[in-house]
Amino acid sequence: MFEFAWPWALAAALLPLLARRLPRARERGGAALRVPFYAELVGLAGERRSGVLSGRLWLPALAYLALCVAAMRPQWVEEPVAPPRTGRDLMLAVDVSGSMAAEDMRIGGRSVDRLTAVKRVLNDFIERRAGDRLGLILFGQQAYQVTPLTFDRQSVRHQLETSAVGLAGRETAIGDALGLAVKRLRERPAQQRVVILLTDGANNAGALQPAQAAELAQAHRVRVYTIAFGADAQRGPFGMMLPSAEIDEATLRTIADATGGRFFRARDTAELAGIYAELDRLEQIEHSAEQVRLASELYPWPAGAALVLALLSLIRWPQRAREGSAA
């Protein structure tokens, strides 16, 4: 449906008419300069004193009117649609420390590092989040929020896909990552403050200890679901099986229990996918069902017409002047 967002802007079309009614210098006490050959000058310019618009003013007038129409913001508005009534607000905190380079995962029969496996599973998880708000924090030695809570799932997927091992440092700052997530969620409604924290190691960096971060999350009523990811052993040189980097399951379990969340252990991609399937059934949140209407702006068309008409008036001005001189 076609409509104008600012119809009151049409009042600007009356300004030239109002300007014509302003008192002229002659009416205020006589002309400041008397020119005996004024009539001849008017004739040379091609003006007609009796008409509302002279012959050379109709193009500028049309340009001005088109500009007024553009100022009214013409739009094509779609039919009202209602967003999903249920959804989740999830802040994803993903470990990208050096230990995530361990190649103890298998996808399609080939060995891959842990971060690659996480990306594969998380991409599917994000793709199914229609109606959910997602945010993304990447952490290693430091923690960074790369995507705030948003309905734009493609942006979250892109930021995750372009992440790399060691991007935030080689060590693991679990406490700082959780603290940053709490800071970003504390202004949200209480029932919507949810963090999913995935790591494959133990806290060995950062200013905030995991226990302190858990207390902070508990104080702000943020529920934290923790995932310990990584195989119990990985293949080393000459095919030897070596213990994987230590995963502090006790600390992750304590964080989850203290905040009302849950702790999960994933040793391969299948278990990780199963955990995210379980999370699909958690944290259902009712959203308002207010209808929204998508609008496409059409103002560039009248604005472009105004520009063309203005250029045409400039082109015709010398031509009219020459015609007046010849007369």
Buried (B, 14 or more C-beta within 10 A) or exposed (E): EEEBEEEEBBEBBEEBEEEEEEEEEEEEEEEEEEEEEEEEEBEBBBBEEEEEEBBBBBBBBBBBBBBBBBBBBBBEEEEEEEBEEEBBBBBBBBBBBBBBBBBBBBEEEEEBBBBBBBBBBBBEBBEEBEBBBBBBBBBBBBBBBBBBBBBEBEBBBBBBEEBEBBBBBBBBBBBBBBBBBBEBBBEBEEEBBBBBBBBBBBBBBBEBBBBEBBBBBBEBBBBBBBBBBBBEEBBEEEEEEEEBBEBBEEBBBBBBBBBBBBBBBBBBBEBBBBBBEEBBEBBEBEBEEEEEEEBEEBBEEBBEBBBEBBEBBEEBEEEBBEBBEEE
